[in-house]
Amino acid sequence: MKKGAIIKVYGRVQGVGFRYYTQKKAIELGIKGFVQNKPDGSVYIEAEGEEEDLDKFILWCNEGPAWARVTNVQVQKTPVFGYDDFTIK
């Protein structure tokens, strides 16, 4: 069953390829949605996919790419958004 989530990632997550690797992981897991940097230095993600895949994606967001230092991840479960792909904004 498909689920949706808003994910906010805090720490050293900008300028380290976080958006690129987030998109790569999303495509690998069949996740749809988008990722974008926010002015406060965080990364904002809207994601949807099969529940098991979405859980794996959220788990990955807690680590991020090698150069990132994730200090906090906030997840808000949502209804499915209806995205067709996963983009970087």
N, C-alpha and C positions, 0 to 999 in steps of 0.2 A: 504494500500500500504506500502510495506517495505521501510524503510529508514535506513541510516547509520550515525554514528557520531563518531568523535574522541573527547574524553572528557579528559581535564586535570584538576585535582583537586589539589588545593594548601591549605596549612595551616598545622595543626597538624593532618596529615592523614596517617602517618606511625607509626607502633607500637601500633595501637589502634584497630586492627581487621578490618580495612577498606576493605581490599581485600576480606576477608571471607564474610563480610556482603554485599559487592557489588555483589559477586557471588550469594549469597542467594537471594537478591532482583532481580537480573537478571533472575534467574531460575523461580522465582515467577511470573515475568511479561512476560516470554517467550522471553527474550532478549538473543541473541547469541553474542559471541565475546570473549574478554579477558580483564583482569586487571593486571597491574604490577606496582611495586614501581620503581621510577626513582632515580638516584643518587642525584638529587637536592632536594629530600625530598617530591616531588609531587607524585601523583598517575596518571597513564596513562591508559585510557580505550578506546578500540575500541568496539563499540556496534552497533547492528542492530536489527531491529524488526519492528512490525507494528508501524506506526507513533504515535498513541495515547499511546501505551505502552512505546515507546522510550521517549516520552515527560515526562511520569510519572517517568521513570528511571532517566532521567536528573534532574528532580525536586528533586528526592531522593538524588542524588549526591551532591546537594547543601547543604544538611544537614548531610548525612552520619550517621554512628552509633553514639550512645550516647557519646562515649569518644572522638570522633573526633571534631575538631574545623576547619571547612571549612572557609577559608577567600576569596577564589576566585575560580571560575569555568569557564574554557574556553571551548566552544563547537564549533566544526567545522563540519558542515553537509557534508556528503560524500555519494558516491554511496554505494550500499550494497556490503559488503566484501565477503559473501558466507560462513560464519562460520556454523558449525554443532552443537556447544554447547557453553557454557561459561566457560572459564578456568581461573585459577590463574597462572600467570607466575612468 
